[in-house]
Amino acid sequence: MRLVGLVLGTILLCLQLHAHAQVFRSPIDYEISLAGNFGEPRPHHFHGGLDIKTDGVEGKHIYAIGDGYVSRVTCGLYGFGNAVYITHPTGHTSVYCHLKAFSPRIKAALRRYQYLHETCVADARFSPVEVPVSQGQFIALSGNTGHSTAPHLHLEVHDTRTWDMLDPYQFLDGCISDSVPPRAHAFMAIPQDPSSRFNGMSDRHIFTPQPSPATSHQMTAWGRIGFAAWADDYMQGSYNHYGIHETVLLVDGRQVFRSVVDRIPIARNRMVNSWGDYAHYRRSHAWYMKSYVEPGNTLPILRADQNRGVVDFNEERDYHLEYILRDYKGNESHYEFTVKGERPLKPLKPLMPSRGGDAPILLWNRTNSYSLPGMQLVVPYGLVAVNTPLQPSVRQCPGAYSYAYQFAGASLPLMADAELSIYARRTSTDDVVDSFDPAKLYISDENGRFMGGDYRNGWVVGHIRELAGLYALSYDDQPPTVKPISLQGNRLLLSAVDGKSGIASWTATVDGRFIVFDTIEKSTTYACELRESWLRPTSREHRLHFEVTDNCGNLQAFDTTFTY
């Protein structure tokens, strides 16, 4: 037994040494140029990978960056379009997104999975022995599928165990050239208390940076002030701009804040709205990233002193501040400025709170519950980073299935789902209608989009993440519409649309046997590639049965015959 244990231990050690020794390669066979880098702030999420340019065209060869196995293949999920997941022995998983097509070997494995599990939805999972790949092996053609506005490869790398998003730059460092430092566009001073002042004002104050050394431009402050930076990184040979990898704020030579964007837990992705000044971004489309940490922000990439990075100007003297901005290659820029601590001539009086009645406030450190007639909202702990006031309203909607509810006058995103319950009624005057089926009710937003919801004892209970939406109950008892487009040749094409709750699933058979129909990206078309199916061309007539179901369970069947 000791010998067996020794052998196993030696094997494991060798595997670990091999894993750590593996060097990753580029996923393309030409020089890498980036359209976007890891961690760029976006509304409600960080950019989770590198956007690698493909010369503005589709069809470029994509290669595995390291040894491993294809663990997952998806189509149309999470905005990735066609995507391949490769799990590596290093403990990482690389994800290749927006693909036009898979390699023949991966496509064949996908089809085997779909026919084995009789599913048209492409979310195929594979064991380590089914589709192994070697570093540099061709896996796909680049494309423009999913939530992509131009052809490119979106490459992500995750920690396989935790699924944290990692910066792919650290694995491809030797494949990317960059000698251009980041550049700041402007800074913002944000008073933290009603009595705090910057340049005599209690409002946000924007000022432009000056390269080191510090200039004579004089600014004054008193009280607790937070700072934020609007900055971008750049690379030679590209007109694009990128997020900042590392930001440091020094006060009198002491570090009060530091961020290093290298690992982001998926569950904290929406905290980008707290680190960045989301409200200002909505107005200006400029991300000012705060150099302090709000109480409910638990992003591990942010580090601050005991004051959470907020600077307390409580002495009448000069405070010397310096920003250091670095990219992954170590290129850096320095910006210095002096702020004079200046006590106001008149004692500061806290601003009087506005007379807003009993307007509710979401507290960042507790679960919040709020009710209006026919509605209850439950916001769990951790969904806001600071105490946040609401502006709730309820509207009469004659002939509707509920009142309509709104909780904020401007966009107010939460970090995860809040539970919204709305009481169901048939119309404003009738409580019961014989043909009314409560299972067909769902929560919709101001654009009529399906937000889900389950009927429970007179209430529809669903989840929302944006408090500025206008939410009400909608009703859908109409099935989708299916129309034939082409039923000849090697490809069967159908169109399926649903004007209310939206299509949830579809399936098909030929002569009673399951067959795969894929969605055509950015369209309402469904296609069956007969050459990739079990059906063989015999010039015989076959019967096609196609079913599509919407999100309220309404089913539409379509039957026809075709010759193949």
Secondary structure, 3 states (H helix, E strand, C coil): CHHHHHHHHHHHHHHHHHHHHCCCCCCCCCCCCEEECCCCEECCEECCCEEEECCCCCCCEEECCCCEEEEEEECCCCCCCEEEEEECCCCEEEEEEEEEEECHHHHHHHHHHHHHHCCCCCEEECCCCCCEECCCCEEEEEECCCCCCCCEEEEEEEECCCCCEECHHHCCHHHCCCCCCCEEEEEEEEECCCCCEECCECCCEEECCCECCCCCCCEEEEEEEEEEEEEEECCCCCCCCECCCEEEEEECCEEEEEEECCEECHHHHHHHHHHECHHHHHHHCCCCEECCCCCCCCCCCEEECCCCCCEEECCCCEEEEEEEEECCCCCEEEEEEEEEECCCCCCCCCCCCCCCCCCCEECCCCCEEEEECCEEEEECCCCCCCCEECCCEEECCCCCCCCEEECCCCCCEEEEEEEEEEECCCCCCCCCCCCCCHHHEEEECCCCCECCCEEECCEEEEEEEECCCCEEEEECCCCCEEEEEECCCCEEEEEEECCCCCEEEEEEEECCEECCCEECCCCCEEEEEHHHCCCCCCCCEEEEEEEEEECCCCEEEEEEEEEC
